[in-house]
């Protein structure tokens, strides 16, 4: 049987500690995942949503988001296809003005040998190796 999918809400409650009922239960589950007692699967969308919410709603600095989410992603009991790409994605995210999704796009482009992106987002102009064109 495949591992259960972990929803973003659990990570948010764990990282923020903002709910007297949910946060302790979320942190207890993360402790069990850390101890490899429980295996869970996450998706890229969970990482996107967590990073976006932590940055925009909770005003947590990008470097702290990077560290917290990378520590979680790196756990052996976290199944995430392509998890080896996330350190590079989070490095780009933390050191630039790119959103987490745009950093993901830039790393994916590099991995696939794509050099051109069609976008109105001028942040891509500062990424070496990427040429932005507007439609």
Secondary structure as UniProt FT lines:
FT   STRAND          4..5
FT   HELIX           8..16
FT   TURN            20..21
FT   HELIX           22..34
FT   TURN            35..36
FT   STRAND          40..41
FT   HELIX           44..56
FT   TURN            57..58
FT   HELIX           62..73
FT   TURN            76..77
FT   STRAND          78..79
FT   TURN            81..82
FT   HELIX           83..85
FT   HELIX           86..95
FT   HELIX           100..112
FT   STRAND          116..118
FT   HELIX           122..126
FT   TURN            128..129
FT   STRAND          131..133
//
